[in-house]
């Protein structure tokens, strides 16, 4: 039988280990089989090492020639051959806001390695600030350079994203902030995935919010008063006319079903695409929807 020596010489926290394997001339084990044997022996020798060894790559000594996993060991190795094993460790990217570092899972024990922001950013009236430390800037580049205010281990868990129910139940006076929260639901680009303002997707986000909030308002059940001739004041945005339920029809009221949107000094309605930086012009925008008068404020 011929002898081959499998060496795992790790420069990281894992202990090194050498295993001698005997191969008969008719041995049908492959290089991959030898790696599996080494992994099992290593786990028994060092049971406290976590995570277990995985994805080992085999290569010959000084030449560092890689060995094909499917090759028969007796065909590619000589008696007394030294075979070196190297772990192909997966590199993870930290998902905490403000970090974005890359790391190995078995080296993620330092509780001060990750400097991040635990709370999401807030964008309001052109000002950008972090909800956790209140550090702010009007310049996006300077805002991105604000260091994290909390320390911890790196994490592959993305920051929690608010549900549409949480957004709809928030104070309607903070609609501009809600738009920025919805932006965190967008994926596909670095800024959106980190919860930052993205000019490429801003209009899309506002459109999504418009559909959600508008559909919620349209689905409201209108309360029919007991007296059909009782004069009431319509509370629909953009209307304000008086009406009686007897005269109330599906075409009686011209109004804005969506909320008013104030974002980055821009003013508009969530139901139509008209926007303006001038407040008087914003107030002059004609209503975009016909429907029933409503005495209940939405």
Buried (B, 14 or more C-beta within 10 A) or exposed (E): EBEBBBBBEBEEEBEEBEBEBEBEEEBEBBBBBBBEBBBEBBEEEBEEBEEEBEEBBBEBEEEEEEBEBEBBBBEBBEEEBEBBBBBEBEEBEBBBBBBEEEBBEBEBEEEEBBBBBBBBBBBBEEEBBBEBBEEBBEEBEEBBEBEBBBEBBBBEEBBEBBEBEEBEEBEEEBBBBBBBBBBBBBEEEEBBBBBBBBEEBBEBBBEBBBEBBBEBBEEEEEEEEEEEEEEBEBBBBBBEEEBBBEEBEEEBBBBBBBBBBBBBEBBBBBBBEBBBEEEEEBEEBEBBBEBBBBBEEB
